């Protein structure tokens, strides 16, 4: 198991229901945590089952963009 971490920021109004549905339906997602201050989401995943590209493509469709968390 290779544990990886990504952070996404919403573009516009966040859609938490779509976010939960999209991430919940992907194999290899370990956890997600919504940051109350920025409305961003931290995603922990196993890159054996899902790639960064797959996650980004899925979340880009619902208005989230990858961002380096400061």
N, C-alpha and C positions, 0 to 999 in steps of 0.2 A: 504494500500500500504506500503510495507516494502522496502525502498530504500537501495540498497547495492552498493558497489564499489569494483572493481578488477583492477589490472594492469597486462598487458602481455607484454613480451619482445620477439621480433622475434629471431629465431635461424637461422642464415644465412641472406640472402637477404629478406627484408620485401616484402610481396605481398599485397599491399593496396587494389587492386581490389577484391581479394578473401576475404580479411578481411571485406570490405564493404558489399559484397554479403552475407557472412555468418552471420554477425551480423544483417544486415538489414532484413534477413528472419526469425529471431527469435522473437517470441512474448515475450514481457516483457523487451526488451532492451530499455532503456530510452535515453541514449546518448553514444557516443564514441568520444574520443579526442586523436589524435595522437600527441605524444611528439616529437617535431622536433629534439631535442638533442639525444635522445636514440632510436628513431624509435619505441618506445613502444606505447602501446595503453591503455588508461584508459577507462573502461567500467562501466557505471552506469546502474543498472537493478532493476527490481521489482521481488523479490524472490517469490512472489505469482504465477507468470506466468512462470518463468524459474529459474533453479537452477544453482549454481556455477559449479556443475559437468557437466551439459549439455553444458554450455558455454565453459568450459575447454576442454571437449571432441571435440567440434566443432573447437576450435582454435588450439588445438594440431595437428589436421589433416592437417592444413595449415602452420604449422611451428612456432606457437607462444606458449610460456610457461609462466605460471603464475609466477609472481615475486612480492615480497613485495617492493613497491616503497620507496626509501630512501629519 
